């Protein structure tokens, strides 16, 4: 059993409050979250590269 008070609820299928780890909504969420891992990994890598480039550009313009 998991107790959730508030926070991020993907697509609002996971209820706030108590639910068991065998709840069908939770199992759908876990199944989806693990299946999209390759896409999430690419997104995180891309986001890191963009943030690094952004920081580099900022440092160039701050020096002037």
C-alpha positions in Angstrom: 0.0 0.0 0.0 1.2 3.5 -0.9 0.1 6.7 0.7 0.1 9.8 -1.5 -0.7 13.2 0.0 -0.2 15.4 -3.1 2.2 15.9 -6.0 2.7 14.8 -9.5 0.0 12.4 -10.8 0.6 11.4 -14.4 -2.6 11.8 -16.3 -4.5 11.8 -13.0 -4.9 8.0 -13.1 -3.1 7.5 -9.8 -5.4 8.7 -7.0 -4.3 10.9 -4.1 -4.6 9.0 -0.9 -4.1 5.3 -0.4 -3.8 2.8 -3.1 -2.3 -0.7 -3.3 0.6 -1.6 -5.6 -1.7 -4.1 -7.2 -4.2 -1.4 -8.1 -4.9 -1.5 -11.9 -4.2 2.2 -12.4 -0.9 1.9 -10.7 0.1 -1.2 -12.7 -0.8 0.6 -16.0 1.3 3.6 -14.9 4.3 1.4 -14.1 3.9 -0.6 -17.3 3.8 2.6 -19.4 6.7 4.3 -17.5 9.0 1.3 -18.0 8.1 0.9 -21.7 8.8 4.6 -22.6 12.3 4.5 -20.9 14.2 4.6 -24.2 12.3 7.8 -25.3 12.7 9.3 -21.8 16.5 8.6 -21.9 16.9 10.4 -25.2 14.9 13.3 -23.9 17.0 13.6 -20.8 20.2 13.4 -22.8 19.0 16.0 -25.3 17.8 18.3 -22.5 21.3 18.0 -20.8 23.0 19.0 -24.1 20.7 22.0 -24.6 21.2 23.2 -21.1 24.9 22.9 -21.5 24.9 24.9 -24.7 22.7 27.5 -23.1 25.0 27.8 -20.1 28.0 28.2 -22.5 26.3 30.9 -24.5 25.4 32.8 -21.3 29.0 32.7 -20.1 30.2 34.1 -23.4 27.8 37.0 -23.2 28.5 37.7 -19.5 32.2 38.2 -20.3 31.5 41.2 -22.6 
